[in-house]
């Protein structure tokens, strides 16, 4: 099956700084890459996604980039705010769906 | 008007017991899932159901059995609970027309003592 590696496992930034989370996958059949945000005591919520025919997608302070050749995709959060603090998961979907292990982001005010 | 709901939110029980977790979605989705999230936050898919047909079973012990009485419900029944079953269990659903965009429930924290 496909493996999805996610780094870093924890990330602490100062409010206003940028945060970057990276994922790599191994299955060439993967064609859809969602990112989920999980706040304490809640289920994961889809925040942005990208399909394999697109290299970059942006939604306000959140952007995702995809390098299909290298099998890398990344989440970028700019101007971070304390409410961005959560666990973020990447996922890669092709023949099946695999999640990364998660990144705990802490934004310090 | 919750999209995906689960009951109970918390479940504490003893080893060897049998318990069920219920999930309902009011989104009209075709496929529902159960995930297990362990203490390290790792999410692992357990089952999915599409039109009452099990289509994924990720090497889950047969003590776990999903039951889908209709398209809007996918319940998880667990027999002979073990300490290692302690985790948060999430239900999710997706529409067959929007590939892969899944909506998660709030989770059920199961603690086996």
Interface residues (C-beta under 8 A of the other chain):
Chain A: X32 X34 X36 X38 X41 X42 X43 X44 X45 X46 X49 X87 X89 X93 X96 X97 X99 X101 X102 X104
Chain B: X4 X40 X41 X42 X43 X44 X45 X56 X90 X92 X99 X100 X101 X102 X103 X104 X105 X106 X107
